[in-house]
Amino acid sequence: MTGTSIYLVDDDEAVRDGLSMLLSTYGMMVETFADPTNFLAHIDEKRPGILLLDLRMPLISGLQVQQKLTERGINWPIVMITGHGDVNACRRAFKAGISDFLGKPIDEDVLLDAIHAAQKLLQTRMEKQEAVDLLARLTSRERQVFDLVCQGFASKDIAGALDISARTIDAHRANIAEKLKTSSVAEFVRLTVAASQ
């Protein structure tokens, strides 16, 4: 479970220290914040990670932190933690998109399972964004050709369907391969699937 940054935001020093020490023993990189506004001010959007976020804090709540992240376009997996959980808070948190909701004291195995699930979710989201970014490089005509290639059509069939020459299709396929850094139809399909997740 190494490699992913864990951002722990909790106003309780004992919780921060205990969880940070526990997760560090599993090789996780943990950054702790006592103040959610400090976290929001220092967050590095280019270093995505998993957020362990206390629900109730003095300055702003965990739900408000989540909302501020969403407003900034940050869609990291959030594991909400609380010693004061109730059904309504849990429901609101899940509706807002958190990945898990854990009560304090936190069971080690439950926490590790939640982080593992959040890591998978983060990986999926990152792969999707990468695929979307790659496919955005294609012109509209290249995207038409790409989609037909993914559907299994040969160049001559694509040429007939789009009413252009086979040589033009080959030129589009070469441009697509250069922009996507692959000419593999299997990789094209993988990108399509990743972008649509």
Buried (B, 14 or more C-beta within 10 A) or exposed (E): EEEBBBBBBBBBEEBBEBBBEBBEEEEBBBBBBBBBBEBBEEBEEEEBBBBBBBBBBEEBBBBEBBEBBEEEEBBBBBBBBBBEBEEEBBEBBEEBEBBBBBBBEBEEEEBBEBBEBBBEBBEEBEBBBEBBEBBEEBEEBBBBBBBBBBEEBEBEBBBEEBEBEBEBBBBBBEBBBEBBEBEEEEEBBBBBEBBEE
